[in-house]
Amino acid sequence: MMANPARRIQMRVGRFQTGKRIVRRPPRLLPALAATALLVGWGLGTAGAQPAPRLGYVYPAGGQAGTTLEVTIGGRGLQEMNRAIFSSPHVTAEVLEYRHPMSIRQFNALREELQQLQAKRQAWLRAGRPRGGAPQATNTWTETDARRFRQILDEIRRNAPNRNATPALAETVTLRVSIERSAPTGEVELRLAGPRAISNPLTFCIGPWPERSRPPARPPNPELERFLARWRDLNTEATAAPDTIHVAPPVVLNGQILPGTRHRYQFPARRGQRMIAALQARALIPYLADTVPGWFQAVLTLYDSRGREIAANDDFRFHPDPLLSCEIPEDGEYVLEVRDALFRGREDFVYRLTLGELPRVTDVFPLGGRQGETTEVELTGWNLPSTRWNVDNTTAAPGVRQIHFSDGSNHWGSTWFAVDSLPEIPEPEPNDTPAEAPLLSPPVIVNGRILAPGEADLFRFRGRAGEVRVAEVMARRLHSPLDGRLEWLDNQGRVLATADDAPDPAFGLITHQADPYLVITLPADGEYFLRLTDAQGKGSPAHAYRLRLSPPRPDFELRLLPSALGARPGGTVTAAVHVIRREGFDHAIQLVLRGGPPGLALHNAQTPEGATQTWIHLQVPASAVPGVHRLELEGRARANEQTWVRPVVPADEWMQAFFYRHWVPARQLYLQVTDRPGRRLAPTGLR
């Protein structure tokens, strides 16, 4: 199940030191980002006071390669959005319409006009139609009147005010999206853009399988239902989708869960088939600001033809999204049900459900490899054509990257994989006691596993008084279920320091940061031990880890918020660059700009020594042509004959459950050179 909220990331300032243990905490976000929003607002303020566009959901959140589909985007501040931007060149879109709920004044005006038309029609019916050469009555009911009558009713049905609607999701833009047949499967980013602003990104998926989508959901509106009941003869309300839909696997199913609803899918299966049901919800929308625990907590339940539950899942390990695997017990029809754990719902409770006898990777080992080499990894999962995979690190930079598993026709899954320049060794077994503990020669990375509940892995190393050593475990950040606990012991077995959860702001999608980190200053010459266990006493072949033992390795990472900026020609936009300093790196960092319109200038481009944040200023030349530009920045530092070059990663701040705030990385950094205030799109159908 989900981690206790008390253990989730809480953004606090700085770091503190207790004895020999250093615990790093993410920099405080709220004041900095409030200032970021203010200063970015100044950059756009000369272009008008239109609220910044914010996308809340995309539905359906993906499609099959080689198809064209209609996609609904819900959010706020979308009135000027006239184009879609995808991070993949294989996906294009055109804007079809914009809608938002009408005001009470608009509703009352349309209702009065509707009543006037109805009175005219009734008077015409009472008077009777003219016969023979009789003169035309002044209250004649015409086809134009009938058409306007139907149009008003349809406008009210589609755009009536709704007390139950969420204001942040009330506006919608409809796209016609085309996906090339050659598009790689996986995830891309989707944004909307207008003449003065670019939205935040959301995830859009490309898959190889046929897809079924339920009609876009709308929140309940009892007042509208009562109003429409008065006009039953002209009610054009679409028939609601049935709760149970018959499907033929393999298939991807798209839906939106509303309060109290259950979606059911009936499918045939044969005895012995290993059926996989993989749901994406939190993977599509990582955080919801106004719900607890901060995302759509989906539940999957599989029933046989007699209605008996044979499998269920509400999350997969520490991932909130459920992953269900079941060996079918007998031939027949089966029903897979989707619902929210608390029967909540609204338009942004969006899911994609992949169903079929499909390959699925759940674990890899080892969790990383050495830079410049090819690493053979062991795959674990279901329906896998192969359990071995070669990961090419020959050109990869040190860090964590996403790798995908596919045989060309099937996508088996993906995971995070670490690349490092240090020597690596497999965990020597056995190593459960001090007598069996292998001797490590730092710097080194050990790839190991806590194979059974209650198991402890011990390692010994030697050092001299005053030497500093860093012991870091990477596991949860690489999708391992291990909740690591690391202890430093002397040669008498006394515990000198302990580390448990060490938050890392670079991994904004992880709410329970369970990887331990220790900085050790050796008090005397001699032999010492490291003992690694699972804090919850669990263990399995999936509980893999990478243990680094080395001297401090000063380094840094950079995050720029937000991931979309805007300014007029001749204007300036300001953004915050946050510095994640690691293991004593306190040097100044020079920022370098790449891309953008000719003449774009970067000011205040140096981060002072020790600073964890700086404000950069991008000055747009007066001659710049309005449009959207991709930018890249990198940070450079040099000290003690060593050079560091690190990318500036664009990110956006997401709020979770009313309180927690996270930096979620984006694929691209955009600069919008804005136009003069443009004509706003009129909501489709409104006059």
C-alpha positions in Angstrom: 0.0 0.0 0.0 0.9 3.7 -0.1 3.6 5.1 2.2 2.4 6.9 5.3 2.0 10.6 4.5 4.3 11.4 7.3 7.1 9.6 5.4 6.5 11.4 2.2 8.7 14.2 0.9 8.3 17.4 2.9 10.2 20.2 1.3 12.3 21.9 4.0 15.4 24.1 3.8 19.0 23.1 3.8 20.6 20.2 5.6 21.5 19.3 9.2 24.3 17.3 10.7 24.0 14.9 13.6 27.2 13.3 14.8 28.8 11.7 11.8 25.6 11.5 9.8 24.5 14.1 7.3 20.9 14.1 6.2 20.1 16.2 3.2 16.8 17.8 2.8 15.3 19.4 -0.4 15.5 23.2 -0.6 12.4 25.0 0.4 10.1 25.4 -2.5 7.1 27.5 -1.5 8.7 31.0 -1.1 11.0 30.5 -4.0 8.3 29.3 -6.4 5.9 32.0 -5.3 8.5 34.5 -6.3 9.1 32.6 -9.5 5.5 32.8 -10.4 5.5 36.6 -9.6 8.5 37.3 -11.7 7.5 35.1 -14.6 4.2 36.9 -14.4 6.0 40.2 -14.9 7.5 38.8 -18.1 4.0 38.1 -19.4 2.2 41.0 -17.7 2.7 43.4 -20.5 0.8 41.0 -22.8 -2.3 41.1 -20.7 -3.8 39.5 -17.6 -4.9 36.2 -19.0 -4.4 33.5 -16.3 -1.6 31.1 -17.0 -2.9 28.0 -18.8 -3.0 24.9 -16.6 -3.8 21.4 -18.0 -5.6 19.1 -15.5 -6.1 16.0 -17.6 -5.9 14.6 -21.1 -8.5 12.0 -22.2 -7.9 9.6 -23.7 -4.3 9.9 -22.5 -2.9 8.1 -25.5 -3.7 6.1 -28.7 -2.5 3.4 -31.0 0.3 4.1 -33.5 -1.1 4.7 -37.0 -4.5 6.1 -35.8 -6.3 9.4 -35.6 -8.5 10.2 -32.5 -10.2 13.0 -30.7 -8.7 14.0 -27.4 -10.3 16.2 -24.7 -8.1 18.3 -22.5 -9.5 19.8 -19.3 -8.0 22.7 -17.3 -8.2 26.4 -16.8 -7.0 29.5 -18.7 -7.3 27.6 -22.0 -9.3 30.3 -24.0 -6.4 31.4 -26.1 -4.9 27.9 -26.7 -4.8 27.4 -30.5 -2.1 24.7 -31.0 -0.8 21.5 -29.5 2.9 20.8 -28.9 4.1 17.2 -28.6 7.7 16.2 -27.6 7.6 13.7 -30.4 7.7 14.6 -34.1 5.6 11.5 -34.8 2.4 13.0 -33.2 0.5 16.1 -34.5 -2.8 17.7 -33.7 -5.3 20.3 -34.7 -7.5 22.2 -32.3 -11.2 21.5 -33.0 -13.1 23.5 -30.3 -12.9 25.2 -26.9 -15.7 25.1 -24.3 -16.3 26.5 -20.9 -19.4 26.6 -18.7 -21.7 29.5 -19.4 -22.3 32.1 -16.7 -25.6 32.3 -14.9 -26.4 35.4 -16.9 -25.8 33.6 -20.2 -27.9 30.6 -18.9 -30.8 32.9 -17.9 -30.7 34.7 -21.3 -30.8 31.4 -23.2 -33.6 30.0 -21.0 -35.7 33.1 -21.6 -35.1 32.9 -25.3 -36.1 29.2 -25.2 -39.3 30.0 -23.3 -40.2 32.8 -25.9 -39.6 30.3 -28.7 -41.8 27.7 -27.0 -44.6 30.3 -26.4 -44.4 31.2 -30.1 -44.6 27.5 -31.2 -47.6 26.9 -28.9 -49.4 30.0 -30.2 -48.8 28.8 -33.7 -50.1 25.4 -32.9 -53.2 26.9 -31.3 -53.9 29.1 -34.3 -53.5 26.3 -36.7 -51.5 26.2 -39.9 -52.7 28.5 -42.8 -54.8 26.7 -45.4 -55.3 27.3 -49.0 -54.7 31.0 -49.8 -55.0 32.2 -46.3 -52.5 34.9 -45.3 -49.4 33.9 -43.3 -49.8 34.6 -39.5 -47.4 36.9 -37.8 -46.6 34.3 -35.2 -45.6 31.7 -37.8 -43.3 28.9 -36.5 -40.5 28.5 -39.0 -37.7 26.0 -39.6 -35.3 28.7 -38.5 -37.1 28.9 -35.2 -37.0 25.1 -34.7 -33.3 25.0 -35.5 -32.6 27.8 -33.0 -34.8 26.0 -30.4 -32.7 22.9 -30.8 -29.4 24.8 -30.8 -30.2 26.6 -27.5 -31.2 23.4 -25.9 -28.0 21.7 -27.1 -25.9 24.6 -25.9 -27.5 24.4 -22.4 -27.0 20.7 -22.3 -23.3 20.9 -23.2 -22.3 24.1 -21.3 -24.8 24.7 -18.4 -23.4 25.9 -15.1 -22.7 23.0 -12.7 -22.3 23.3 -9.0 -20.5 19.9 -8.9 -17.8 20.9 -11.5 -14.2 21.5 -10.4 -13.3 25.0 -11.5 -9.7 23.9 -12.3 -11.1 21.4 -14.9 -14.1 23.3 -16.2 -12.6 24.5 -19.5 -12.0 22.0 -22.3 -10.2 22.0 -25.6 -10.8 19.2 -28.1 -8.0 18.1 -30.4 -7.8 15.8 -33.4 -4.6 13.9 -32.8 -2.8 11.9 -35.5 -0.1 9.3 -34.6 2.2 8.1 -37.3 2.4 4.3 -37.8 6.2 4.5 -37.3 5.9 6.3 -33.9 7.9 4.5 -31.2 5.7 3.1 -28.4 6.1 4.9 -25.0 5.3 8.2 -23.5 5.5 11.7 -24.9 4.7 15.1 -23.5 1.7 17.2 -24.6 1.2 20.9 -24.1 -1.2 23.5 -25.4 0.1 26.9 -26.6 -1.5 30.2 -27.6 -0.2 33.6 -28.7 0.9 34.5 -25.1 1.5 31.4 -23.1 2.4 27.7 -23.0 0.8 25.2 -20.7 2.3 22.7 -18.3 3.0 19.3 -19.8 0.9 16.1 -19.4 1.7 12.6 -20.5 0.4 11.1 -23.7 1.0 7.5 -24.5 1.6 5.7 -27.8 0.8 2.0 -27.8 0.9 -0.9 -30.3 -2.5 -2.4 -29.4 -6.1 -1.5 -30.5 -7.8 0.9 -28.1 -11.4 1.3 -26.7 -12.4 4.6 -25.1 -15.6 5.4 -23.2 -17.2 8.8 -24.0 -15.6 11.8 -22.1 -17.0 12.0 -18.6 -18.9 15.0 -17.2 -19.6 15.6 -13.5 -23.1 15.0 -12.3 -25.4 18.0 -12.8 -28.9 17.4 -11.2 -30.1 20.9 -12.0 -29.4 20.3 -15.7 -31.2 17.0 -15.6 -34.3 18.5 -14.1 -34.2 21.3 -16.7 -33.8 18.9 -19.6 -36.7 16.8 -18.2 -39.0 19.6 -19.1 -38.0 19.3 -22.8 -38.0 15.5 -23.2 -39.0 15.6 -26.8 -35.9 17.7 -27.8 -33.4 16.3 -25.3 -30.3 15.4 -27.3 -28.4 14.0 -24.3 -26.1 11.2 -25.5 -26.8 7.7 -24.1 -24.5 6.9 -21.3 -21.9 4.2 -21.9 -22.8 0.8 -20.3 -21.0 -0.2 -17.2 -19.9 -3.4 -18.8 -18.2 -3.4 -22.2 -17.2 -6.5 -24.1 -13.6 -6.5 -25.4 -11.2 -8.8 -27.2 -7.6 -8.8 -25.7 -5.0 -7.6 -26.3 -6.5 -4.2 -26.0 -6.0 -0.8 -24.3 -9.0 0.5 -22.4 -9.4 4.2 -21.7 -11.8 5.6 -19.1 -12.6 8.3 -16.5 -14.0 7.4 -13.1 -16.8 9.5 -11.6 -18.0 9.3 -8.0 -19.3 5.9 -7.1 -18.8 4.4 -10.5 -17.3 1.1 -11.5 -16.1 0.3 -15.0 -16.4 -3.4 -16.1 -14.8 -5.1 -19.1 -15.9 -8.6 -20.1 -13.5 -10.8 -22.1 -13.0 -14.4 -23.1 -10.0 -16.4 -21.7 -8.7 -19.9 -21.8 -7.4 -22.1 -19.0 -3.7 -21.7 -18.4 -3.4 -18.2 -20.0 -1.4 -15.7 -17.9 -3.5 -12.6 -18.3 -1.9 -9.2 -17.4 -3.9 -6.1 -16.5 -1.7 -3.1 -16.1 -3.3 0.2 -15.2 -1.8 3.7 -15.6 -3.4 6.5 -13.6 -0.8 8.1 -11.3 1.7 7.5 -14.1 -0.4 9.9 -16.3 -1.2 12.6 -13.6 1.5 12.3 -10.9 -0.1 14.5 -8.3 -3.6 15.9 -7.5 -3.5 19.0 -5.3 -6.9 18.7 -3.7 -7.3 15.0 -3.0 -5.8 12.6 -0.5 -3.5 10.7 -0.9 -2.8 13.0 -3.9 -3.7 10.8 -6.9 -6.4 8.5 -8.3 -5.9 5.3 -6.3 -7.3 2.7 -8.7 -8.4 -0.8 -7.8 -8.5 -3.8 -10.2 -10.7 -6.8 -9.5 -11.0 -9.9 -11.7 -14.2 -12.0 -11.5 -15.1 -15.3 -13.2 -18.4 -16.0 -15.0 -20.1 -16.8 -11.7 -19.2 -13.5 -10.2 -16.5 -14.9 -7.9 -13.4 -12.7 -7.2 -10.3 -14.6 -8.4 -7.7 -11.8 -8.3 -7.4 -8.2 -7.1 -4.7 -5.4 -6.8 -4.8 -1.8 -5.6 -1.1 -1.0 -6.1 2.0 -2.8 -7.2 4.5 -2.7 -4.4 5.2 1.0 -3.7 3.7 2.1 -7.1 0.1 3.4 -6.6 -1.0 2.0 -10.0 -2.2 -1.6 -9.8 -0.7 -4.4 -11.8 -2.6 -7.6 -11.9 -1.4 -11.0 -13.1 -3.6 -14.1 -13.1 -3.4 -17.6 -14.5 -6.8 -18.3 -15.8 -8.3 -21.4 -14.0 -10.8 -22.4 -16.7 -12.2 -21.5 -20.1 -14.9 -18.9 -20.0 -15.9 -15.3 -19.8 -14.2 -13.0 -17.2 -15.0 -9.5 -16.0 -12.3 -7.0 -15.0 -13.5 -4.1 -12.8 -11.9 -0.7 -12.4 -12.9 1.6 -9.5 -11.4 4.1 -7.1 -10.4 2.7 -3.7 -12.7 5.2 -1.9 -15.3 5.4 -4.7 -14.2 9.0 -5.5 -14.0 10.4 -9.0 -14.1 13.3 -11.4 -12.8 14.1 -14.8 -9.1 13.9 -14.0 -9.4 10.3 -12.6 -8.2 9.2 -16.0 -6.8 5.7 -16.6 -5.3 3.5 -19.4 -5.7 -0.2 -18.8 -3.7 -2.7 -20.9 -5.3 -6.1 -20.9 -4.0 -9.3 -22.6 -1.7 -12.3 -22.5 1.3 -9.9 -22.8 4.9 -9.8 -21.7 5.6 -7.7 -18.6 8.9 -6.9 -16.9 8.6 -6.3 -13.2 12.3 -6.4 -12.1 15.8 -6.2 -13.4 19.1 -7.1 -11.9 21.6 -5.5 -11.5 20.0 -2.1 -11.2 22.8 -0.3 -13.1 26.1 -0.7 -14.9 29.5 0.9 -15.5 29.9 3.7 -18.0 31.5 2.6 -21.3 30.5 -1.0 -20.9 27.5 -3.3 -21.9 25.7 -4.7 -18.9 23.8 -8.0 -19.1 20.7 -7.8 -16.9 18.4 -10.5 -15.6 14.7 -9.9 -16.3 11.9 -11.0 -14.1 8.2 -10.9 -14.9 5.4 -12.7 -16.8 5.1 -14.0 -20.3 8.7 -12.9 -21.1 10.2 -14.2 -24.4 13.7 -13.8 -22.8 15.0 -13.3 -19.3 18.3 -11.7 -20.4 18.8 -8.2 -21.8 21.9 -6.3 -22.8 22.0 -2.6 -21.7 24.4 -0.5 -23.8 26.3 2.0 -21.6 29.1 2.7 -24.1 27.8 6.3 -24.8 25.7 6.9 -21.7 26.6 9.7 -19.3 26.7 8.9 -15.6 23.3 9.3 -14.0 20.0 7.6 -14.0 18.2 6.9 -17.3 15.0 5.1 -18.4 15.4 2.0 -20.4 12.6 0.2 -22.4 12.2 -3.4 -23.2 10.6 -4.4 -26.5 10.9 -7.0 -29.2 9.6 -4.7 -31.9 5.9 -5.8 -31.7 5.5 -6.0 -27.9 6.5 -3.4 -25.3 7.5 -5.4 -22.2 7.8 -2.4 -19.8 10.5 0.0 -18.7 12.5 0.9 -15.6 15.2 3.3 -14.3 18.8 2.2 -14.7 21.9 3.8 -13.1 25.2 4.4 -15.0 28.4 5.2 -13.0 32.1 5.5 -13.7 33.2 3.6 -10.6 34.3 -0.1 -10.6 31.4 -2.5 -9.9 31.3 -5.9 -8.3 28.5 -8.4 -7.6 27.6 -9.0 -4.0 29.8 -11.8 -2.7 27.7 -14.6 -1.0 27.4 -15.5 1.8 27.8 -12.3 3.6 25.2 -12.5 6.4 27.7 -12.3 9.4 30.8 -10.3 10.2 32.9 -13.4 9.7 31.6 -13.7 6.2 31.6 -10.0 5.3 33.7 -9.5 2.1 36.4 -6.8 2.1 35.6 -3.8 -0.1 38.3 -1.6 -1.7 36.8 1.9 -2.2 35.8 3.4 -4.5 33.4 0.6 -5.5 29.7 -0.1 -6.2 28.2 -3.4 -5.1 25.2 -4.8 -6.9 23.3 -7.0 -4.4 19.9 -8.2 -3.2 18.2 -8.8 0.2 16.9 -12.2 -0.9 14.8 -13.2 2.1 12.8 -11.5 5.0 15.1 -10.5 7.9 18.3 -11.0 5.9 21.3 -8.7 6.5 24.1 -8.0 4.0 27.5 -7.1 5.7 30.6 -5.6 4.1 33.9 -4.6 5.7 36.4 -2.0 4.7 39.6 -0.5 6.1 40.7 3.1 6.6 42.8 5.5 8.5 41.7 8.1 11.1 40.2 11.2 9.6 39.4 9.7 6.3 35.9 10.5 5.0 33.8 7.8 3.3 30.4 8.0 1.7 28.0 5.0 1.8 25.0 5.4 -0.4 22.3 3.0 -1.4 20.3 3.3 -4.6 17.3 1.1 -4.6 13.9 2.9 -4.4 15.1 5.5 -6.9 15.6 2.6 -9.3 12.2 1.0 -8.7 13.3 -1.6 -6.2 10.9 -2.3 -3.3 13.8 -2.3 -0.8 13.3 0.1 2.1 17.0 0.3 3.0 18.5 0.8 6.4 22.3 1.2 6.6 24.4 0.9 9.7 28.1 1.7 10.3 29.8 -0.5 12.8 33.3 -0.7 14.3 35.2 -4.0 14.6 33.6 -4.7 18.0 30.1 -4.6 16.5 29.1 -1.3 18.0 26.8 0.8 15.9 28.5 4.2 15.2 25.9 5.7 12.9 22.6 4.8 11.2 20.9 6.0 8.0 17.4 5.3 6.8 15.4 7.6 4.5 17.4 10.4 2.8 15.2 12.6 0.6 16.6 13.5 -2.8 14.8 16.4 -4.5 16.0 15.3 -7.9 13.5 12.4 -7.8 10.2 14.3 -7.5 8.0 11.4 -8.4 8.9 9.3 -5.4 6.9 10.1 -2.3 8.6 7.6 0.1 12.3 8.2 -0.5 13.6 5.0 1.2 17.3 5.1 0.2 19.9 5.6 3.0 22.9 7.8 2.8 25.8 8.1 5.2 28.8 10.4 5.4 31.5 8.7 7.6 34.6 10.3 9.2 36.7 7.4 10.5 37.6 8.0 14.2 40.7 5.7 14.1 42.8 3.4 11.9 41.2 0.0 11.5 38.5 -2.1 10.1 34.8 -1.2 9.9 31.6 -2.8 8.7 28.5 -1.7 6.8 25.3 -3.6 7.5 22.4 -3.3 5.0 18.9 -4.5 5.8 15.3 -3.8 4.8 13.7 -1.4 7.4 10.4 -3.3 7.2 12.1 -6.7 7.5 11.1 -7.8 4.0 13.2 -9.5 1.3 12.9 -11.2 -2.1 14.8 -11.4 -5.3 13.2 -8.1 -6.2 14.8 -6.3 -3.3 17.8 -5.2 -5.3 20.3 -2.4 -4.5 23.4 -0.6 -5.5 25.7 0.2 -2.6 28.4 2.8 -3.2 31.4 3.1 -0.9 33.8 5.8 -1.9 35.4 9.1 -0.8 33.1 12.1 -1.3 32.4 12.9 -4.9 31.5 16.5 -5.2 28.8 17.1 -7.8 25.7 19.1 -8.5 22.4 18.9 -10.4 20.3 21.8 -11.7 16.5 22.3 -12.0 14.8 25.2 -13.7 11.2 26.1 -12.8 8.8 26.4 -14.6 9.4 24.4 -17.8 7.7 27.0 -20.0 8.6 30.7 -20.0 7.2 33.7 -22.0 8.1 37.3 -22.8 7.3 39.8 -25.6 9.9 41.0 -28.1 12.2 43.4 -26.2 11.0 42.0 -22.9 12.7 40.0 -20.1 11.5 36.9 -18.3 13.0 35.7 -15.0 13.1 32.1 -13.8 14.6 30.3 -10.8 17.4 27.8 -11.2 17.8 25.5 -8.2 21.1 23.8 -7.4 21.2 20.4 -5.7 24.7 20.3 -4.3 26.1 17.0 -3.4 29.0 15.8 -1.1 30.7 19.1 -0.5 30.4 20.8 -3.9 30.3 24.5 -3.1 31.8 26.0 -6.2 30.3 28.7 -8.4 28.4 27.5 -11.5 28.4 29.2 -14.9 25.1 28.8 -16.8 25.3 28.6 -20.6 22.3 29.0 -23.0 21.7 27.0 -26.1 18.9 27.5 -28.6 16.2 30.2 -28.7 15.6 33.1 -31.1 18.7 34.8 -32.5 19.9 37.5 -30.1 18.4 35.9 -27.0 20.6 37.0 -24.1 21.1 35.3 -20.7 21.9 37.5 -17.7 22.8 36.8 -14.1 24.2 33.5 -15.4 26.5 32.6 -12.5 25.4 30.8 -9.4 27.5 32.1 -6.5 29.6 29.7 -4.4 27.4 27.7 -2.0 24.2 29.1 -3.3 21.3 26.7 -3.8 19.2 29.0 -6.0 19.8 31.8 -8.5 17.5 33.9 -10.7 18.3 34.1 -14.4 17.0 36.7 -16.8 16.3 35.9 -20.4 16.2 39.1 -22.6 14.3 38.7 -25.8 15.5 40.9 -28.7 13.1 43.4 -30.0 13.4 41.9 -33.5 12.3 38.4 -32.3 9.4 36.9 -34.2 6.6 35.6 -32.0 6.6 31.9 -31.6 7.6 28.9 -29.5 11.3 28.1 -29.1 13.1 25.1 -27.5 15.9 26.1 -25.1 18.7 24.2 -23.5 20.9 25.3 -20.7 23.9 23.7 -19.0 25.9 24.4 -15.9 29.7 24.5 -15.9 32.1 24.6 -13.0 35.9 24.1 -12.7 37.9 23.7 -9.5 41.0 21.8 -8.4 41.8 20.9 -12.0 38.4 19.2 -12.4 35.6 20.3 -14.7 31.9 19.6 -14.3 29.3 20.0 -17.1 25.7 19.2 -16.1 22.4 19.8 -17.9 19.8 22.2 -16.6 16.7 20.0 -16.2 13.4 21.8 -16.7 10.7 21.0 -14.1 7.4 22.0 -12.8 6.1 22.2 -9.3 3.2 19.9 -8.5 1.2 20.0 -5.2 0.2 16.7 -3.6 -2.8 16.5 -1.2 -3.1 20.2 -0.3 0.4 20.4 1.2 3.4 18.5 -0.3 5.2 20.0 -3.2 7.5 18.2 -5.7 9.7 19.0 -8.6 8.5 16.9 -11.6 11.0 16.9 -14.5 9.9 17.9 -18.0 11.3 16.7 -21.3 11.7 20.1 -22.8 12.2 23.7 -21.8 10.2 26.2 -23.9 10.3 29.9 -24.4 7.2 31.6 -25.9 7.9 34.9 -27.6 4.5 36.3 -27.2 2.3 38.3 -29.6 0.1 41.3 -28.9 -3.1 40.3 -27.1 -4.9 38.2 -29.5 -8.5 37.4 -30.2 -9.8 34.9 -27.7 -11.5 31.8 -29.0 -15.2 31.9 -28.5 -16.7 28.8 -26.9 -18.1 26.6 -29.6 -21.8 27.0 -30.0 -22.2 30.1 -27.9 -23.3 33.4 -29.4 
